[in-house]
Amino acid sequence: MTPTDALRSGFALLGGRTRDTLTLYLLAAGAVLAARVPLLVALGVAVAVLASQGRIEPVVEQLGELDSQLGEGGLAGDPTTPGATPELPPALEQAIAGLVTPTTTVLFLLGVLLTLLAAVVAQAVGTAVTLCGIAGALDDEDPVSAGLSGLSRTASYLGVWFVRFALLAVVTGIALVVGGVGASLGPVGALLGLVTAFVWLLAVLFVLALLAFAGQALAVDEVGVAGAVKASVAFPVREPFGFVVYVVLAVVAYGGAGVLSLLSSALGVPRLAALIALLAVPPVVDGFKTALYAGRSLPPVGGRSLGATGVRADDGRESDDSEADETRVEATEEHEPSRPETDDGFVWGPTTDDADPSTDDGEHATDAEPPTDDAESVEADTTSQTAESAGTDEPLPDAEAFADPGTHSRPGVGSRFVGGFRRGLTELGRFLVEHPLANLAGVLLFALGIGAGWQLTAGVGTRLGGPANVATVFGETPLEATAVFGNIAANNWLVAATASFGGLGFGVPTAVSLLFNGVLIGALGGVFDRLTFLALVAPHGVIEIPALAVSGGLGLHLGRVGYRGLRGRVSVDAVADELRRGFDVLVGLAVVFVVAAGIEAYLTPALAAWILG
């Protein structure tokens, strides 16, 4: 295994197994959302307490006064300095200070503490899912199923985190003691402090480097914490050149991501860079590290079955489409009772309700669903059906990635891109039809949050005015509007994706996210002038808000699937198939968010200016 081969494997994760790879990393992002739940709940309780004590109204009233004074140019500032920030009125400062009470302080600190602890667990969960998924792909297994199975290794990943934290704490403690002693030695102490800081930095980098491959050891070797630490320490000795290449790659990749983040912030599209940093850089680096440590490359195209339990020809190559369809149907019929078939040979409905993880109670799927009580669930059936229902014969991204180059020609990037979004729109429509209860629950939770936020501020009687010139609210040039468009689209999709995949935690993170975002919208609607608010929100909101509610419905549905998986009512492969289907739905929602962002950036300002005169 050369570093070049390992790097090819890293890029192949994104280029050839896009669907599986992004599903894994969105699961990790969903775990981060789950970690924020304690803080969001604490903030919600604090706001409720403040509202019951009548401490919210003075803040809203003083904001109204501030808005009036800004409109009249009456706030004090430095008249000799253009653009000087005006001073806040004392009454507003006093009202804001009234929000800080012993109760709210305790709630906030408790929320922060619990969120920090949850973030440690979430980091371990995300690392276990992604690295075990990549290791599974290297072993010719389904990556998503392997990632879900890797959740059982979370305690070991937590152990590695604590080892790293303890070593860094010891190094930092020694540096602080030496620096404290040096502070009393005058000029000599200052020099000692500089040397200590430099040595501390080297020691930190040394610890991070020695434990850099501990996660890979856990995923590949399936050892314990001590074994993983030992293997990681030994890796630079075993593969010195590969280790140096990894260090260079990590510096270039994450350093480049940091530079891109700075540039995107300067251009007004920071969320677009966040999207790239989340879904593009880590898969390549992690794939490179895992392949390098394991000493084997990602299996070639056609090296494993489609999806979780697709069928390969006996010679290891994927069979022709017609032959594969016949084989898949025969394999399904061997393990299940006869069921009605369509003209295309696809089976309708599950054998029992418990065998279908994708159908809410009281709902019936209208298309083929993978059987979930045994290991013979055929994800290839679903992907083939989706491709045909989308009106295209193109292989889907994962299907084509596993096709043998000797039997199938690989479509171009453009065809794969269009095919993926076409499938996403198809799955989005199917999800809306098949899971009305989950979508209704998402709408109701969002509406409940909006109502609560509205109630919080609407009764005060203060109405803030809108921008002086609504026509240029998103910039005065097309370039500025384009930056706003890209940032809004990326932000909304990230919010939707994390809320959806965070829902695997029994739906709780999704519900909290829906309520929190609903409260924000409702609170703004209650405090701003009604016509101005509607003019600036309604044109794109009629598309964007329902899409966010649907993403919440997806998260609630995945929460039910996760619960049934934990209870053993559905298999790991079935949960993996449902997560892939959830990713497809999010791809469809991406199209919706792009349309909504386009309306918001380019049309809403003009429409609002026309409505408001």
C-alpha positions in Angstrom: 0.0 0.0 0.0 1.5 3.3 -1.1 0.3 6.7 0.0 -0.8 7.3 -3.6 -3.1 4.3 -3.5 -4.4 5.4 -0.1 -5.1 8.9 -1.4 -7.0 7.4 -4.4 -9.1 5.5 -1.9 -9.9 8.7 -0.1 -11.1 10.4 -3.3 -12.9 7.3 -4.4 -15.1 7.5 -1.3 -16.6 10.7 -2.6 -16.3 10.0 -6.3 -17.6 6.4 -6.3 -19.5 5.9 -3.1 -21.0 9.4 -2.8 -24.3 8.3 -1.4 -22.9 6.1 1.3 -20.1 8.4 2.3 -22.3 11.5 2.6 -24.9 9.5 4.6 -22.2 8.6 7.1 -20.9 12.2 7.5 -24.4 13.6 7.8 -25.0 11.1 10.6 -22.0 12.5 12.3 -23.3 16.0 11.8 -26.7 14.9 13.2 -24.9 13.8 16.4 -23.5 17.3 16.8 -27.1 18.7 16.6 -28.1 16.2 19.3 -25.3 17.5 21.5 -26.8 21.0 21.3 -30.2 19.9 22.7 -29.4 20.5 26.4 -28.4 24.1 25.6 -31.4 24.8 23.4 -33.7 23.3 26.1 -32.0 25.4 28.8 -32.4 28.6 26.7 -36.1 27.7 26.1 -36.8 27.2 29.8 -34.9 30.5 30.6 -37.0 32.4 28.1 -40.2 30.9 29.5 -39.1 32.0 33.0 -38.2 35.5 31.9 -41.6 35.8 30.1 -43.5 34.7 33.2 -41.6 37.4 35.2 -42.4 40.1 32.7 -38.7 40.7 31.7 -39.1 40.2 28.0 -41.5 43.1 27.4 -39.1 45.9 28.5 -36.4 44.7 26.1 -38.8 44.6 23.2 -40.2 48.1 24.1 -36.7 49.5 24.3 -35.8 48.0 21.0 -38.8 49.8 19.5 -37.5 53.0 21.0 -34.1 52.3 19.6 -35.6 51.7 16.2 -37.4 55.0 16.3 -34.4 56.9 17.3 -32.3 55.3 14.6 -34.9 56.3 12.0 -34.8 59.8 13.2 -31.0 60.0 13.6 -31.5 60.9 17.3 -29.0 58.5 18.9 -25.8 59.9 20.3 -22.5 59.0 18.7 -19.3 60.6 17.6 -20.4 63.2 15.0 -16.8 63.6 13.8 -16.4 59.9 12.9 -18.4 58.6 9.9 -20.2 55.4 10.7 -19.6 55.7 14.4 -21.6 53.2 16.5 -24.2 55.0 18.6 -24.4 54.4 22.3 -27.1 52.2 23.6 -29.8 54.1 25.6 -29.4 53.5 29.4 -33.0 52.1 29.5 -32.1 49.4 27.0 -29.0 48.5 28.8 -31.0 48.2 32.0 -33.6 46.1 30.3 -31.0 43.7 29.0 -29.3 43.5 32.4 -32.7 42.4 33.8 -32.4 39.2 31.7 -29.5 38.1 33.8 -31.0 36.5 36.9 -29.8 33.7 39.2 -32.2 31.4 37.6 -31.3 32.2 34.0 -27.6 32.1 34.9 -27.9 28.6 36.5 -29.9 27.4 33.5 -27.4 28.7 31.0 -24.4 27.3 32.8 -26.1 23.9 33.2 -27.0 23.9 29.5 -23.4 24.7 28.5 -22.0 22.0 30.8 -24.4 19.3 29.6 -23.8 20.4 26.0 -20.0 20.1 26.4 -20.4 16.7 27.8 -22.8 15.7 25.1 -20.4 17.1 22.5 -17.7 14.7 23.7 -20.1 11.8 23.3 -21.3 13.1 19.9 -17.7 13.4 18.7 -17.1 9.8 19.7 -20.3 8.7 18.0 -19.5 10.5 14.8 -16.0 9.2 14.6 -17.2 5.6 15.3 -19.8 5.8 12.6 -17.6 7.3 9.9 -14.4 5.4 10.5 -16.1 2.0 11.0 -18.1 2.8 7.8 -14.9 3.4 5.9 -13.3 0.3 7.3 -16.4 -1.6 6.2 -16.0 -0.3 2.7 -12.4 -1.4 2.6 -13.6 -4.8 3.7 -16.1 -5.1 0.9 -19.0 -4.5 3.2 -21.9 -2.0 3.1 -20.4 1.2 4.6 -23.6 2.5 6.2 -24.4 -0.8 7.8 -20.8 -1.1 9.0 -21.0 2.5 10.4 -24.2 1.7 12.3 -22.6 -1.4 13.7 -19.6 0.7 14.7 -21.9 2.5 17.3 -21.1 -0.4 19.6 -17.5 0.9 19.6 -18.5 4.3 20.9 -17.1 3.6 24.4 -13.7 2.7 23.0 -13.7 6.0 21.0 -14.6 7.8 24.2 -11.6 6.1 25.9 -9.2 7.3 23.2 -10.6 10.8 23.6 -10.0 10.7 27.3 -6.4 9.4 26.8 -5.7 12.3 24.4 -7.4 14.8 26.7 -5.4 13.6 29.7 -2.1 13.8 27.9 -2.8 17.3 26.7 -4.0 18.3 30.1 -0.7 17.1 31.7 1.4 18.9 29.0 -0.6 22.1 29.4 -0.4 21.9 33.2 3.4 21.5 33.2 3.7 24.5 30.8 1.5 26.6 33.1 3.5 25.8 36.1 6.8 26.6 34.4 5.4 29.8 32.9 4.1 30.8 36.3 7.5 30.3 37.9 9.1 32.2 35.0 6.8 35.2 35.5 8.6 36.0 38.8 12.0 36.0 37.3 11.9 39.2 35.4 13.5 39.4 31.9 14.9 35.9 32.2 11.4 34.7 33.1 10.0 36.3 29.9 12.6 34.3 27.8 11.7 31.2 29.7 8.0 31.8 29.0 8.7 32.0 25.2 10.7 28.8 25.3 8.0 27.1 27.4 5.3 28.2 25.0 7.3 26.8 22.0 8.0 23.5 23.8 4.4 23.2 24.8 3.3 23.7 21.2 5.7 21.0 20.1 4.5 18.6 22.8 0.8 19.2 21.8 1.6 18.4 18.2 3.6 15.3 19.3 0.7 14.0 21.3 -1.8 14.6 18.5 0.5 12.9 16.0 1.1 9.8 18.1 -2.7 9.3 18.6 -3.7 10.3 15.1 -4.3 6.7 14.0 -6.0 5.4 17.2 -9.4 5.7 15.6 -8.3 3.7 12.6 -6.9 1.0 14.9 -10.2 0.7 16.6 -12.1 0.4 13.4 -9.7 -1.8 11.4 -8.2 -4.0 14.1 -11.2 -4.0 16.5 -8.9 -3.7 19.5 -9.5 -2.0 22.8 -8.3 1.4 23.9 -4.9 0.3 25.0 -4.4 -1.7 21.8 -5.5 1.3 19.7 -3.1 3.6 21.5 -0.2 1.2 21.1 -1.0 0.6 17.4 -1.2 4.3 16.8 2.1 5.0 18.5 3.8 2.2 16.5 2.4 3.4 13.1 4.9 6.2 12.4 7.7 3.6 13.0 6.0 1.0 10.8 5.1 3.5 8.0 7.3 6.6 8.4 6.9 7.8 4.8 3.1 7.3 4.8 2.9 9.1 8.2 4.8 12.1 6.8 2.5 12.2 3.8 -0.5 12.1 6.1 0.8 15.1 8.1 1.3 17.1 4.9 -2.1 16.1 3.6 -3.8 17.1 6.8 -2.1 20.4 7.0 -2.9 21.2 3.3 -6.5 19.9 3.5 -7.6 21.5 6.8 -5.4 24.6 6.2 -7.0 25.0 2.8 -10.4 24.6 4.3 -9.6 27.3 6.8 -8.4 29.7 4.0 -11.5 28.9 2.1 -13.6 29.7 5.1 -11.9 33.1 5.5 -12.4 33.9 1.8 -16.0 32.7 1.8 -16.7 34.9 4.9 -15.2 37.9 3.1 -17.4 37.1 0.1 -20.5 36.7 2.2 -21.0 32.9 1.8 -19.6 31.4 5.0 -22.2 28.6 5.1 -21.1 27.4 1.7 -17.6 26.9 3.0 -19.0 25.1 6.1 -20.8 22.7 3.7 -17.6 21.9 1.9 -15.6 21.6 5.2 -18.2 19.2 6.5 -18.8 16.9 3.5 -15.7 17.2 1.3 -12.5 17.4 3.3 -13.1 14.9 6.2 -14.1 12.0 3.9 -11.0 12.3 1.8 -8.6 12.6 4.8 -10.3 9.9 6.8 -10.4 7.6 3.8 -6.7 8.2 3.1 -5.8 7.5 6.8 -7.9 4.4 7.1 -6.7 2.9 3.8 -3.1 3.7 4.7 -3.4 2.1 8.2 -5.3 -1.0 6.9 -2.8 -1.5 4.1 -5.5 -2.0 1.5 -7.3 0.1 -1.1 -11.0 0.6 -1.5 -12.3 -2.3 -3.6 -12.6 -1.6 -7.3 -15.8 -0.8 -9.0 -17.9 -3.9 -9.0 -16.1 -5.2 -5.9 -19.2 -5.5 -3.8 -22.9 -5.8 -4.0 -25.3 -2.9 -4.5 -26.4 -1.2 -1.3 -26.6 -3.2 1.8 -27.7 -6.6 0.4 -27.7 -6.3 -3.4 -26.9 -9.3 -5.6 -23.7 -10.0 -7.6 -23.2 -12.5 -10.3 -21.3 -15.6 -9.2 -18.1 -14.5 -10.9 -17.9 -11.4 -8.7 -19.2 -9.1 -11.5 -22.5 -7.4 -11.5 -24.9 -9.1 -13.9 -26.8 -7.4 -16.7 -29.8 -5.4 -15.5 -32.4 -7.9 -16.6 -30.5 -10.8 -15.1 -29.9 -8.9 -11.9 -33.6 -8.1 -11.6 -34.6 -11.7 -12.0 -31.9 -12.8 -9.5 -33.0 -10.2 -6.9 -36.7 -11.2 -7.2 -35.8 -14.9 -6.9 -33.7 -14.2 -3.9 -36.6 -12.2 -2.3 -39.1 -14.9 -3.1 -36.9 -17.6 -1.4 -37.3 -15.8 1.9 -40.8 -14.2 1.7 -44.3 -15.3 0.9 -45.6 -14.5 -2.5 -46.8 -10.9 -2.9 -48.4 -8.9 -5.8 -46.0 -7.7 -8.4 -46.0 -4.8 -10.8 -45.4 -5.1 -14.5 -41.8 -4.3 -13.8 -41.4 -7.3 -11.5 -41.2 -5.2 -8.2 -42.9 -6.5 -5.1 -45.5 -4.2 -3.4 -45.6 -3.8 0.3 -44.0 -5.7 3.2 -45.0 -9.1 4.5 -45.7 -7.7 8.0 -45.9 -4.2 9.5 -42.9 -4.9 11.7 -40.8 -5.8 8.7 -41.1 -2.3 7.2 -39.1 0.4 8.9 -40.1 3.1 6.5 -43.8 3.2 7.2 -45.3 5.1 10.1 -48.0 3.4 12.2 -51.3 3.7 10.3 -49.6 4.3 7.0 -49.0 2.0 4.1 -46.2 2.3 1.6 -47.3 2.5 -2.0 -44.0 1.3 -3.4 -41.6 -1.5 -2.8 -40.0 -1.4 0.7 -37.1 -3.5 1.8 -37.9 -6.4 4.0 -36.4 -5.7 7.4 -36.6 -8.7 9.6 -33.9 -10.7 7.9 -30.7 -10.1 6.1 -32.2 -10.5 2.6 -33.4 -6.9 2.2 -32.4 -5.9 -1.3 -31.4 -2.3 -1.6 -30.8 -2.8 -5.3 -34.6 -3.3 -5.8 -35.2 0.1 -4.3 -32.5 1.9 -6.3 -33.6 0.3 -9.5 -37.2 1.1 -8.9 -36.3 4.7 -8.1 -34.3 5.1 -11.3 -37.1 3.8 -13.4 -39.7 5.8 -11.7 -37.6 8.9 -12.3 -37.7 8.2 -16.0 -34.1 7.4 -16.5 -32.1 4.3 -17.3 -28.9 5.8 -15.8 -27.3 3.9 -13.0 -27.6 5.6 -9.7 -24.5 7.0 -8.1 -23.8 4.1 -5.8 -25.0 1.5 -8.3 -22.7 2.8 -10.9 -19.8 2.9 -8.4 -20.1 -0.8 -7.8 -20.5 -1.7 -11.5 -17.7 -3.7 -13.1 -15.9 -1.5 -15.7 -15.8 -4.5 -18.0 -19.6 -4.8 -18.1 -20.8 -1.2 -17.7 -19.6 2.1 -19.0 -19.5 4.8 -16.3 -21.7 7.8 -17.0 -20.2 11.2 -17.1 -20.2 13.5 -14.1 -23.0 15.6 -15.5 -25.2 12.6 -16.1 -24.6 11.3 -12.6 -25.2 14.7 -11.1 -28.5 15.1 -12.9 -29.5 11.5 -12.2 -28.8 12.0 -8.5 -31.0 15.1 -8.2 -33.7 13.4 -10.3 -33.8 10.5 -7.9 -33.8 12.9 -5.0 -36.9 14.7 -6.3 -38.6 11.3 -6.9 -37.8 10.1 -3.3 -39.0 13.5 -1.9 -42.4 13.0 -3.6 -42.5 9.4 -2.5 -41.7 10.4 1.1 -44.5 13.0 1.2 -47.0 10.4 0.0 -45.9 7.4 2.1 -45.4 9.2 5.4 -48.1 11.7 6.0 -48.1 11.3 9.7 -44.4 12.1 10.1 -44.8 15.1 7.8 -47.9 16.3 9.7 -46.0 16.0 13.0 -43.2 18.1 11.5 -45.6 20.8 10.4 -47.4 20.8 13.8 -44.1 21.1 15.8 -42.9 23.9 13.5 -46.3 25.7 13.8 -46.2 25.2 17.6 -42.9 26.9 17.7 -44.0 29.8 15.5 -47.1 30.3 17.7 -45.0 30.3 20.9 -42.6 32.8 19.4 -45.4 35.0 18.2 -47.1 34.9 21.6 -43.8 35.9 23.2 -43.5 39.2 21.4 -46.7 40.1 19.7 -48.5 41.1 22.9 -46.0 43.9 23.8 -47.4 46.2 21.2 -44.1 47.4 19.8 -43.6 47.2 16.1 -40.2 47.5 14.6 -39.9 49.0 11.1 -38.2 47.3 8.2 -35.1 48.4 6.2 -35.1 51.9 4.9 -34.8 50.5 1.3 -36.2 47.0 1.1 -35.2 46.8 -2.6 -31.5 46.6 -1.6 -32.0 44.6 1.6 -29.7 41.8 0.2 -27.2 44.1 -1.6 -27.2 46.7 -4.2 -25.4 44.6 -6.9 -26.2 41.3 -8.5 -22.9 39.9 -7.1 -24.0 40.7 -3.5 -27.4 39.1 -4.2 -25.7 36.0 -5.6 -23.6 35.7 -2.4 -26.7 35.9 -0.3 -28.4 33.3 -2.5 -25.5 30.8 -2.1 -25.3 31.4 1.7 -29.0 31.1 2.3 -29.3 27.9 0.2 -26.3 26.2 1.9 -27.5 27.3 5.4 -31.0 26.1 5.0 -29.9 22.7 3.6 -27.4 22.2 6.4 -30.1 23.0 9.0 -32.5 20.6 7.3 -29.8 17.8 6.9 -28.7 18.0 10.5 -32.2 18.1 11.8 -33.1 15.1 9.7 -30.2 12.8 10.5 -30.1 14.1 14.1 -33.6 12.6 14.3 -32.1 9.1 14.5 -31.8 9.9 18.2 -35.4 8.9 18.7 -36.6 12.2 17.0 -35.7 14.4 20.0 -33.1 16.6 18.4 -35.4 17.1 15.4 -38.3 18.1 17.6 -36.1 20.6 19.5 -34.7 22.0 16.3 -38.2 22.5 14.8 -39.5 24.2 17.9 -36.4 26.4 18.2 -36.5 27.6 14.6 -40.2 28.1 14.8 -39.9 30.3 17.9 -37.3 32.5 16.1 -39.6 33.0 13.2 -42.6 33.6 15.3 -40.8 36.1 17.6 -39.6 38.1 14.7 -43.1 38.1 13.2 -44.6 39.3 16.4 -42.2 42.3 16.8 -42.0 43.6 13.3 -44.5 45.5 11.3 -47.0 42.9 10.0 -47.1 44.0 6.4 -43.3 44.5 6.2 -42.7 41.1 7.7 -45.0 39.4 5.4 -43.7 41.2 2.3 -40.1 40.2 3.2 -40.9 36.6 4.2 -44.0 35.3 2.3 -42.6 35.2 -1.3 -39.9 32.6 -0.4 -41.3 31.5 2.9 -44.2 29.6 1.2 -41.6 27.3 -0.2 -38.8 27.4 2.4 -40.9 26.9 5.6 -42.8 23.8 4.3 -39.5 22.3 3.2 -38.0 22.8 6.6 -41.1 21.2 8.1 -40.7 18.2 5.7 -37.0 17.8 6.8 -38.3 17.7 10.3 -40.8 15.0 9.3 -38.0 13.0 7.8 -36.1 13.3 11.1 -39.1 12.1 13.1 -39.5 9.2 10.7 -35.8 8.3 11.1 -36.2 8.6 14.8 -38.9 5.9 14.7 -36.7 3.7 12.5 -33.8 4.1 14.9 -36.0 3.2 17.8 -37.2 0.0 16.1 -33.7 -0.8 15.2 -32.6 -0.5 18.8 -35.5 -2.8 19.8 -34.4 -5.3 17.3 -37.6 -5.1 15.3 -35.6 -4.2 12.1 -32.2 -5.2 10.9 -29.1 -3.0 10.7 -29.2 -3.3 6.9 -32.8 -2.1 6.9 -32.0 1.0 9.0 -29.0 1.6 6.6 -31.3 1.4 3.6 -33.7 3.9 5.2 -30.9 6.3 6.0 -29.8 6.2 2.3 -33.4 6.9 1.3 -33.4 9.8 3.7 -30.3 11.2 2.0 -32.1 11.0 -1.3 -35.0 13.0 0.2 -32.5 15.6 1.4 -31.1 15.8 -2.2 -34.6 16.5 -3.4 -35.0 19.2 -0.7 -31.8 20.8 -1.8 -33.5 21.6 -5.1 -36.4 23.1 -3.2 -34.0 25.2 -1.0 -32.1 26.5 -4.0 -35.4 27.6 -5.6 -36.5 29.3 -2.3 -33.1 31.0 -1.9 -33.2 32.2 -5.5 -36.6 33.8 -4.8 -35.4 35.3 -1.5 -32.2 36.8 -3.0 -33.5 38.0 -6.4 -37.3 38.4 -6.2 -38.3 39.0 -2.6 -36.7 42.5 -2.3 -38.4 43.7 -5.5 -41.7 42.3 -4.5 -41.5 43.7 -1.0 -40.6 47.2 -2.4 -43.6 47.0 -4.7 -46.0 45.9 -1.9 -44.7 48.5 0.6 -44.7 51.2 -2.0 
